[in-house]
Amino acid sequence: MTAMAQSTNPRPALVSRPHERAAEPDQYLMLTAQGDVRWTDDPMAATTFPSMREAMRAAVRLPGALRAFGLPLATELKASTLH
């Protein structure tokens, strides 16, 4: 029963991509109303997905050259306040 309750809890997630250079800030996926892909260094402005599953689904649908992955939203927001 506990596993079932945990699976229904919302766990929002973001899509991020690796740095091109070490000094660059983290970048997060921001989908526009027209469906265009943009990248932002502000996790609050990024597109939030309802789950890690949906974030990963969005990440793997991006062109291969973008190499993106899903990250838990809460973790990224905490990390951004530390920088």
C-alpha positions as a Markdown table, in Angstrom:
| # | Residue | x | y | z |
|---|---|---|---|---|
| 1 | Met | 0.0 | 0.0 | 0.0 |
| 2 | Thr | 2.8 | 2.4 | 0.8 |
| 3 | Ala | 4.4 | 1.9 | -2.6 |
| 4 | Met | 1.0 | 2.7 | -4.2 |
| 5 | Ala | 0.7 | 5.9 | -2.2 |
| 6 | Gln | 4.2 | 7.0 | -3.1 |
| 7 | Ser | 3.6 | 6.5 | -6.8 |
| 8 | Thr | 0.6 | 8.8 | -6.9 |
| 9 | Asn | 2.5 | 11.7 | -5.2 |
| 10 | Pro | 3.5 | 14.3 | -7.7 |
| 11 | Arg | 7.3 | 14.6 | -8.1 |
| 12 | Pro | 7.9 | 17.4 | -10.6 |
| 13 | Ala | 11.0 | 17.2 | -12.7 |
| 14 | Leu | 13.0 | 19.3 | -15.2 |
| 15 | Val | 15.0 | 18.4 | -18.3 |
| 16 | Ser | 18.7 | 19.5 | -18.2 |
| 17 | Arg | 21.6 | 19.2 | -20.5 |
| 18 | Pro | 25.3 | 18.9 | -19.7 |
| 19 | His | 27.6 | 21.9 | -19.7 |
| 20 | Glu | 29.6 | 22.6 | -22.9 |
| 21 | Arg | 32.3 | 24.3 | -20.7 |
| 22 | Ala | 33.0 | 23.9 | -17.0 |
| 23 | Ala | 32.3 | 27.6 | -16.2 |
| 24 | Glu | 28.8 | 27.6 | -17.7 |
| 25 | Pro | 25.7 | 27.5 | -15.5 |
| 26 | Asp | 23.3 | 24.5 | -15.6 |
| 27 | Gln | 20.8 | 24.7 | -18.4 |
| 28 | Tyr | 17.2 | 23.7 | -18.3 |
| 29 | Leu | 14.6 | 23.0 | -21.0 |
| 30 | Met | 12.0 | 25.7 | -21.6 |
| 31 | Leu | 9.3 | 24.8 | -24.1 |
| 32 | Thr | 7.6 | 27.8 | -25.7 |
| 33 | Ala | 3.8 | 28.0 | -26.4 |
| 34 | Gln | 4.7 | 27.3 | -30.1 |
| 35 | Gly | 6.6 | 24.2 | -29.1 |
| 36 | Asp | 10.1 | 25.7 | -29.7 |
| 37 | Val | 13.0 | 24.4 | -27.5 |
| 38 | Arg | 14.8 | 27.1 | -25.6 |
| 39 | Trp | 17.4 | 26.7 | -22.7 |
| 40 | Thr | 17.5 | 28.8 | -19.5 |
| 41 | Asp | 19.8 | 28.8 | -16.5 |
| 42 | Asp | 16.8 | 29.6 | -14.2 |
| 43 | Pro | 15.1 | 26.4 | -13.0 |
| 44 | Met | 12.1 | 28.4 | -12.0 |
| 45 | Ala | 11.6 | 29.6 | -15.6 |
| 46 | Ala | 12.1 | 26.1 | -17.0 |
| 47 | Thr | 9.3 | 23.8 | -18.2 |
| 48 | Thr | 8.2 | 21.6 | -15.3 |
| 49 | Phe | 7.1 | 18.1 | -16.0 |
| 50 | Pro | 4.7 | 16.2 | -13.6 |
| 51 | Ser | 7.1 | 13.3 | -13.1 |
| 52 | Met | 10.6 | 12.0 | -13.9 |
| 53 | Arg | 9.0 | 9.7 | -16.4 |
| 54 | Glu | 7.6 | 12.6 | -18.4 |
| 55 | Ala | 10.8 | 14.6 | -18.1 |
| 56 | Met | 12.8 | 11.7 | -19.5 |
| 57 | Arg | 10.2 | 11.2 | -22.2 |
| 58 | Ala | 10.7 | 14.8 | -23.3 |
| 59 | Ala | 14.5 | 14.5 | -23.0 |
| 60 | Val | 14.7 | 11.5 | -25.3 |
| 61 | Arg | 12.5 | 13.1 | -27.9 |
| 62 | Leu | 15.0 | 16.0 | -28.3 |
| 63 | Pro | 17.6 | 15.7 | -31.2 |
| 64 | Gly | 20.5 | 13.5 | -30.3 |
| 65 | Ala | 23.0 | 16.4 | -30.4 |
| 66 | Leu | 21.3 | 18.0 | -27.4 |
| 67 | Arg | 21.9 | 15.0 | -25.0 |
| 68 | Ala | 19.5 | 16.0 | -22.2 |
| 69 | Phe | 18.2 | 14.1 | -19.1 |
| 70 | Gly | 15.6 | 14.5 | -16.4 |
| 71 | Leu | 16.3 | 15.8 | -12.9 |
| 72 | Pro | 14.0 | 16.2 | -9.8 |
| 73 | Leu | 12.7 | 19.7 | -9.6 |
| 74 | Ala | 13.1 | 20.0 | -5.8 |
| 75 | Thr | 16.8 | 19.0 | -5.9 |
| 76 | Glu | 17.6 | 21.5 | -8.7 |
| 77 | Leu | 15.8 | 24.4 | -6.9 |
| 78 | Lys | 17.8 | 23.6 | -3.7 |
| 79 | Ala | 21.0 | 23.5 | -5.7 |
| 80 | Ser | 20.3 | 26.8 | -7.4 |
| 81 | Thr | 19.9 | 28.6 | -4.1 |
| 82 | Leu | 23.3 | 27.4 | -3.0 |
| 83 | His | 25.1 | 29.0 | -6.0 |
